Amino acid sequence: MSDENGSTQQIADALRRAIIEQGIGPGTRLPEDTIGERFGVSRTVVRSALTELVAEGLVERRRNRGAIVAEPSWNEARDTFDVRIAVEEIVVKRLAGTLTEDQVAELRAHVSREEKAANKDEVHSIRLAGEFHTMLAQLTGSEVLTKHMRELVSRCCLVLAVFARPHSSECGVSEHRALIDLLVAGDGERAAAAMHNHLGDVAERALILPPKRDERPIGDILSDYASG
């Protein structure tokens, strides 16, 4: 049973990363037999992994089509960002004035990695930006906030895969640096306002455009993610 659980988590993690990094686009079918063959597991294990991603809002099950990567509507996209804004305001208010020197150093180092990826690797940049926000939630020590933030970040990455237009990653980097400074200063209200504006700007940069499609077979795409 433990081996099956490990395989389920491996597949869920690989699919999640493929979706977040836009290796698999919205609307792509996720056939259980193909995925199982790629990972060398039964369809039952694959089904369990897909069920986990359905609960996170990254995958949908549709009649006569099976599992597909979710295709959020514009209203769902806006709601996702609104909920995320509310949760992240709670996060920064809790963190303001509480961070240790090591935690601040860790956050600044992460933003430096974001800066290196800015305007060079959009997919990597999006993933790093999401990880920054997840790190903030983790630093609160709240499992509830961390769990919700992970799911919201993943859903927002999916939203950006559907609706995003090209934009400057440097803006996000500078905003992240400013957020750290406000947290260090202990100004929770200004940090919450900055977070609200930051995520609001990200949402407003989105524009309805057809997503880029990777025409390779799903098995070939997943070979990039199967190794973890």
C-alpha positions, 0 to 999 in steps of 0.5 A: 500500500505504501508503494502505491501511495508513493506512486500516486503522489509521484504522479500527482506531483509530476502532473501538477508541475507539468500543468503549472509550468504549462507543459500540459495545456488547459483542456488536454486529455489525461488518459489513465492508460497512457499515464499509467504506461509512462509511470509503470503503474496501474490505472487505479493508481493514476485515477487516485492521482487524478482525483487529488488534482480534481480536488485542487481544481487543476483537473476536471472529469467530463462525461465522454472525455474522462479527465482533462486539465481544467479550463477555468472561465473568466469568472472562475479566474477572477474568483480565484484571484479574489480568494487568493488576495484575501488569504495572502492579506492574512498571511502578510499581516501575521508575518509582519515584524515576526521574521527572523534574520534567516527567514528574511535571508531565505526570502531575499535569496529566492527573489534573487533567483526570480530576478535571474529568471525574469524576462528569460524563462517565463515558465520558470519565472511564473513557478518561482513567483508562485513559490515565493508566495507559498514560502510566505504562507509556510513561514506563518507555521499554519498548515491550513494557510499553507495548504490553501496557498499551495492550491491557490497558487497552482490554480492561479498558474493555470489561470495564467496559462489560459488568460495571461498576456506577455508582461514584464517579470521585473515588476513582480520581482520589485514588488516582492522585494518591497513586500519583504521590506514592509514585513521586516519593518513590521507594517502589516497594514501596508504589507496587506495593501501592497499584497492586494495591489500586487495580486490585483495587478497580476490579475489585471495583466491577464487578457483572454488569449488562446492558450499555446498548445503542445501537440506532442502525445501526452506520454511524450510530454510527461517524459519531461516530468516523470523523473521528478 
